[in-house]
Amino acid sequence: RYPKYKGNLGANWQAELGSTGWQWFARADLIYFGSYYVDESNLAKAPSQLLLSGRAGVTNENWRIELFGNNLTDEDAY
């Protein structure tokens, strides 16, 4: 009940916002989970999944403002 292929990819970006003392940041995560058999009889398979999540925001020494989303592609797998 485990897929033959599984993997993830993540990326981070960040930079200063001029001389304001604030920084912007962004992150994206992509997760792949291949198809797999749902029980020991190997008669039924669950489909593969590809999930995309992300976040973006600004931060300074005292504050962090962030927006995030999970399953941004609205994957309907188990």
Secondary structure as the mmCIF struct_conf table of DSSP 4:
data_model
#
loop_
_struct_conf.conf_type_id
_struct_conf.id
_struct_conf.beg_label_comp_id
_struct_conf.beg_label_asym_id
_struct_conf.beg_label_seq_id
_struct_conf.end_label_comp_id
_struct_conf.end_label_asym_id
_struct_conf.end_label_seq_id
BEND BEND1 LYS A 4 LYS A 4
STRN STRN1 LYS A 6 GLU A 16
TURN_TY1_P TURN_TY1_P1 GLY A 18 SER A 19
BEND BEND2 THR A 20 GLY A 21
STRN STRN2 GLN A 23 PHE A 33
STRN STRN3 TYR A 36 TYR A 37
BEND BEND3 VAL A 38 ASP A 39
TURN_TY1_P TURN_TY1_P2 GLU A 40 SER A 41
STRN STRN4 LYS A 45 ALA A 46
HELX_LH_PP_P HELX_LH_PP_P1 PRO A 47 SER A 48
STRN STRN5 GLN A 49 THR A 59
BEND BEND4 GLU A 61 ASN A 62
STRN STRN6 ARG A 64 GLY A 69
BEND BEND5 ASN A 70 ASN A 71
TURN_TY1_P TURN_TY1_P3 LEU A 72 THR A 73
#
